[in-house]
């Protein structure tokens, strides 16, 4: 899988995911990591029978475009290797397996070599199972994501649990001066609210987007090739209209439209958290089969148990301030921390 194709697949998945999350959570602030969610699903794809209907639907829904499993694994391997060289971004993957069961050799090898994840034995029937996994997520997200596994996520029938966590801590390349931060009105989708509004006037990459009736701003982070892109709907437009049109422009096209200009920037300093069980979203994106007794997930374990996905849980935290972004899901200008964990639980199908 070529880098361009892989990136386009990631972007396509992210935009479709955003559309469904917005529909499922009208009027709410939505914070999530599409990469974190897609990585967990890609780990699941490693154990799906290659030519099966489940694999085909997952490839379509996840943006893999019918690529062979080793091509998908290689693409994620290159991506995760690049993160290893980045000082401000960390992604980790965990694989918990029911005590006494053995992981399929090829599945285990792909996860270890490409996703840097070794199987860890656990007794899912134990009361401590959830706290063990929760503790691992907390430790990987600097304690920003807590209790992602609630009482109803794991069951006695659970056989595997795939976990992904992202931690990002970055400082703005152009910093906000805390002395310029003051309380002002912020206009969201509802009534205006009073917020701590950060302010800076400097050179930024900026674009006017007539088709979207919006403007876009790129705010770089220091010490890494990463940035936050902020898209603001025009006064005559609305956030809902903008969100409905996001699929009309790619990140590449958006970046190409930007020019370096002096911009007077006002952005709220804020903290937000969001959690979502994603099974219904995945079903609406065409991946219903993996939640049913027809799921062809026979490449995960050496045993012949019939597996299906029971839950996909995602939790995210973000903090934006004068120094940078701090997030957990695990994230903006004091250091920025961003964590995005995903829990994907599989259980045996009871007939």
C-alpha distance (Angstrom), angle and dihedral (degrees) to the residues before:
residue distance angle dihedral
X1 . . .
X2 3.79 . .
X3 3.81 119.6 .
X4 3.82 92.0 -116.1
X5 3.81 93.1 50.7
X6 3.80 91.2 46.6
X7 3.81 92.6 50.0
X8 3.80 92.0 47.2
X9 3.80 89.3 50.7
X10 3.80 91.1 51.7
X11 3.80 90.9 49.7
X12 3.81 94.1 47.0
X13 3.80 90.8 51.1
X14 3.82 92.0 46.8
X15 3.82 93.6 52.6
X16 3.80 94.1 47.1
X17 3.80 90.5 46.5
X18 3.80 90.6 50.7
X19 3.79 91.2 51.4
X20 3.80 92.6 53.8
X21 3.81 94.6 43.1
X22 3.81 90.5 52.5
X23 3.79 91.3 50.9
X24 3.80 91.3 48.7
X25 3.82 93.7 47.8
X26 3.83 108.8 37.0
X27 3.78 113.7 -173.5
X28 3.81 94.8 7.4
X29 3.80 130.5 115.8
X30 3.81 107.1 -109.5
X31 3.80 120.3 -154.1
X32 3.78 119.2 174.9
X33 3.79 144.2 135.4
X34 3.82 112.8 -123.8
X35 3.81 89.1 -171.0
X36 3.79 91.6 55.2
X37 3.81 91.9 48.6
X38 3.79 92.9 45.3
X39 3.81 92.7 48.2
X40 3.81 91.9 55.2
X41 3.80 90.2 48.1
X42 3.82 89.9 48.0
X43 3.80 89.3 55.2
X44 3.79 87.8 53.9
X45 3.81 89.6 48.7
X46 3.83 88.9 58.9
X47 3.80 88.4 68.1
X48 3.80 97.6 44.3
X49 3.80 119.6 106.9
X50 3.83 104.5 -97.5
X51 3.81 102.0 -126.7
X52 3.80 96.7 29.5
X53 3.80 127.9 123.5
X54 3.82 88.3 -117.5
X55 3.82 91.1 57.3
X56 3.80 91.8 47.4
X57 3.81 93.1 51.3
X58 3.80 91.9 45.8
X59 3.81 92.2 50.0
X60 3.81 90.3 51.2
X61 3.79 94.2 45.5
X62 3.80 96.9 43.1
X63 3.80 96.1 44.6
X64 3.81 96.9 -113.2
X65 3.80 92.8 131.1
X66 3.81 98.1 -141.4
X67 3.82 94.1 -58.0
X68 3.78 120.0 162.0
X69 3.77 115.5 -96.6
X70 3.82 93.1 -112.1
X71 3.83 90.2 53.6
X72 3.79 91.3 53.2
X73 3.81 90.5 46.5
X74 3.81 91.7 49.5
X75 3.82 92.1 50.7
X76 3.80 92.5 52.0
X77 3.80 90.2 43.9
X78 3.82 91.0 57.2
X79 3.81 90.7 46.2
X80 3.80 94.7 50.1
X81 3.80 90.7 45.8
X82 3.81 89.5 55.8
X83 3.81 89.6 52.6
X84 3.79 89.3 54.6
X85 3.81 88.6 64.3
X86 3.83 92.3 49.3
X87 3.80 115.5 92.7
X88 3.80 96.6 -158.9
X89 3.81 102.3 44.0
X90 3.78 127.7 61.7
X91 3.79 128.1 178.1
X92 3.80 123.3 -176.2
X93 3.80 132.8 179.6
X94 3.78 128.6 -155.7
X95 3.79 131.7 -165.2
X96 3.80 118.2 -164.9
X97 3.81 117.3 -170.5
X98 3.81 129.2 -168.6
X99 3.78 110.8 -98.2
X100 3.80 111.7 -97.5
X101 3.81 95.8 25.3
X102 3.80 124.7 106.8
X103 3.79 125.8 -140.2
X104 3.82 117.6 -126.2
X105 3.82 108.5 -97.7
X106 3.82 97.0 -125.3
X107 3.81 92.5 44.2
X108 3.80 91.6 49.0
X109 3.80 92.3 46.1
X110 3.83 93.4 51.3
X111 3.79 92.1 48.5
X112 3.79 93.1 47.8
X113 3.82 97.2 43.9
X114 3.82 100.8 37.3
X115 3.81 105.5 22.0
X116 3.82 96.7 32.3
X117 3.78 92.3 -129.1
X118 3.81 127.9 133.2
X119 3.81 121.9 -165.3
X120 3.80 115.5 -101.9
X121 3.80 119.4 -159.3
X122 3.80 116.6 -128.0
X123 3.80 137.2 165.1
X124 3.81 104.2 -123.9
X125 3.82 90.5 -169.3
X126 3.80 89.7 61.8
X127 3.81 120.2 98.9
X128 3.81 87.7 -132.0
X129 3.84 95.5 58.8
X130 3.81 95.8 89.3
X131 3.81 93.8 44.3
X132 3.83 91.4 49.9
X133 3.82 92.3 54.8
X134 3.82 92.5 39.9
X135 3.81 89.8 53.2
X136 3.83 90.3 51.9
X137 3.82 91.3 51.3
X138 3.82 91.4 47.5
X139 3.80 91.9 50.6
X140 3.82 91.9 49.6
X141 3.82 93.4 48.0
X142 3.80 98.7 45.3
X143 3.83 89.7 -106.8
X144 3.81 92.9 -61.3
X145 3.81 95.7 117.7
X146 3.77 113.1 54.2
X147 3.79 132.9 176.1
X148 3.80 96.6 0.1
X149 3.80 89.0 158.2
X150 3.77 108.9 66.4
X151 3.81 127.4 -172.0
X152 3.82 94.2 -83.7
X153 3.82 100.8 47.5
X154 3.81 99.2 78.1
X155 3.80 123.0 46.0
X156 3.80 136.3 -177.1
X157 3.82 87.1 -99.4
X158 3.82 94.0 57.2
X159 3.80 113.2 123.7
X160 3.81 104.6 170.4
X161 3.78 136.6 14.5
X162 3.82 120.4 -163.3
X163 3.79 115.6 -159.5
X164 3.81 130.8 -171.6
X165 3.80 126.3 -178.1
X166 3.80 130.9 -179.0
X167 3.78 124.8 -164.0
X168 3.79 121.0 -170.8
X169 3.78 126.0 179.1
X170 3.78 115.5 172.5
X171 3.78 139.3 157.0
X172 3.79 124.1 -138.3
X173 3.80 115.9 -102.8
X174 3.81 86.4 -142.6
X175 3.78 106.9 38.6
X176 3.76 129.9 -148.7
X177 3.79 117.4 -125.9
X178 3.78 109.7 -126.9
X179 3.81 89.2 -145.5
X180 3.82 88.4 66.3
X181 3.82 93.3 53.8
X182 3.80 113.9 104.1
X183 3.78 139.6 158.9
X184 3.80 112.5 -87.0
X185 3.79 139.6 154.3
X186 3.81 117.7 -85.1
X187 3.80 118.9 -158.9
X188 3.80 113.1 -148.4
X189 3.79 128.4 156.7
X190 3.80 91.9 -62.6
X191 3.78 135.2 32.4
X192 3.82 118.7 -25.5
X193 3.80 114.4 -93.1
X194 3.80 132.8 -160.9
X195 3.82 111.9 -110.4
X196 3.79 140.0 164.8
X197 3.82 100.4 -96.2
X198 3.80 117.9 -156.7
X199 3.80 118.3 -149.9
X200 3.80 137.3 -161.6
X201 3.81 134.3 154.4
X202 3.80 111.0 -154.6
X203 3.83 143.7 119.5
X204 3.80 112.8 -65.8
X205 3.79 136.6 161.1
X206 3.80 103.4 -96.4
X207 3.81 137.3 175.7
X208 3.80 137.8 -171.8
X209 3.82 110.0 -142.8
X210 3.83 109.9 -164.1
X211 3.80 93.7 175.5
X212 3.80 91.2 57.1
X213 3.81 93.0 35.8
X214 3.79 87.7 -127.8
X215 3.80 146.3 98.7
X216 3.80 127.4 -126.6
X217 3.79 132.5 -149.4
X218 3.81 129.6 -168.6
X219 3.81 116.3 -150.7
X220 3.80 112.5 -171.0
X221 3.77 126.8 -148.0
X222 3.79 120.1 -136.2
X223 3.82 123.6 -116.0
X224 3.81 93.4 23.0
X225 3.79 141.9 60.8
X226 3.80 92.7 -111.7
X227 3.76 135.7 110.2
X228 3.78 144.5 176.8
X229 3.80 114.4 -121.7
X230 3.80 114.4 -154.8
X231 3.82 118.8 -164.4
X232 3.80 116.3 -165.3
X233 3.83 121.9 -167.3
X234 3.81 116.5 -131.7
X235 3.80 117.6 -104.6
X236 3.83 90.7 -106.6
X237 3.82 90.8 52.2
X238 3.83 133.0 56.1
X239 3.79 140.9 -129.9
X240 3.81 91.0 -112.9
X241 3.81 92.2 55.1
X242 3.80 90.7 47.1
X243 3.80 92.9 50.9
X244 3.80 90.9 50.0
X245 3.82 90.1 55.5
X246 3.81 100.3 44.7
X247 3.80 91.0 101.3
X248 3.82 88.7 62.4
X249 3.81 93.1 72.7
X250 3.80 131.9 44.8
X251 3.79 125.5 -141.7
X252 3.81 87.9 -115.3
X253 3.82 92.1 54.1
X254 3.79 90.4 45.0
X255 3.81 91.9 52.1
X256 3.81 91.6 46.9
X257 3.81 90.5 54.6
X258 3.80 92.8 56.3
X259 3.79 125.5 101.5
X260 3.79 130.7 -174.5
X261 3.80 107.8 -100.1
X262 3.78 138.5 155.9
X263 3.79 105.0 -101.4
X264 3.79 131.7 -174.1
X265 3.81 101.2 -137.7
X266 3.79 127.0 -163.3
X267 3.80 117.4 177.5
X268 3.81 129.6 165.1
X269 3.78 120.0 -112.8
X270 3.80 103.8 -131.6
X271 3.78 149.6 155.9
X272 3.80 123.8 -146.7
X273 3.79 139.7 168.1
X274 3.78 131.1 -161.8
X275 3.80 135.6 -178.1
X276 3.79 129.0 -175.4
X277 3.79 137.7 174.4
X278 3.81 101.0 -137.2
X279 3.80 104.7 -164.3
X280 3.82 93.9 103.1
X281 3.82 91.3 45.9
X282 3.81 91.0 53.2
X283 3.81 90.1 48.0
X284 3.82 90.9 52.3
X285 3.82 88.2 50.1
X286 3.82 89.6 59.3
X287 3.82 100.4 -95.9
X288 3.80 99.2 112.7
X289 3.78 96.2 125.5
X290 3.82 96.8 70.8
X291 3.83 90.1 62.2
X292 3.82 93.1 55.1
X293 3.78 138.6 71.6
X294 3.82 87.0 -98.0
X295 3.82 93.2 66.7
X296 3.80 109.7 127.2
X297 3.81 98.5 -146.3
X298 3.79 95.7 138.9
X299 3.80 94.3 127.2
X300 3.81 95.1 72.0
X301 3.80 104.2 69.4
X302 3.79 134.1 31.9
X303 3.80 89.2 -132.2
X304 3.80 119.9 81.8
X305 3.81 97.1 -123.0
X306 3.79 114.9 142.0
X307 3.81 106.6 -117.1
X308 3.77 131.7 -164.0
X309 3.79 133.9 173.1
X310 3.80 112.3 -99.5
X311 3.82 102.8 179.8
X312 3.81 142.3 -0.2
X313 3.81 111.2 -161.5
X314 3.80 123.9 -173.1
X315 3.80 127.0 -175.8
X316 3.79 127.7 179.9
X317 3.78 138.1 -177.7
X318 3.79 128.7 -170.0
X319 3.78 134.7 -178.5
X320 3.80 121.5 -175.7
X321 3.79 120.6 -170.1
X322 3.80 143.5 146.9
X323 3.79 94.6 -72.2
X324 3.78 100.9 44.0
X325 3.80 143.8 -75.7
X326 3.77 129.3 -42.5
X327 3.75 118.2 -171.1
X328 3.75 143.5 163.1
X329 3.80 129.8 -170.0
X330 2.18 22.7 120.6
X331 7.21 120.6 -39.2
X332 6.74 177.1 163.4
X333 3.80 144.4 22.8
X334 3.85 108.9 -29.3
X335 3.77 97.9 54.3
X336 3.78 115.2 -39.1
X337 3.73 121.2 -131.7
X338 3.80 123.3 -175.0
X339 3.81 125.1 -177.4
X340 3.80 126.3 178.9
X341 3.79 117.5 174.2
X342 3.75 125.5 -178.7
X343 3.79 125.8 -163.8
X344 3.79 117.4 -159.2
X345 3.80 114.1 -177.0
X346 3.79 125.6 -167.6
X347 3.77 127.3 -166.7
X348 3.79 139.1 176.6
X349 3.79 116.6 -86.7
X350 3.80 110.6 -115.5
X351 3.78 111.4 -145.8
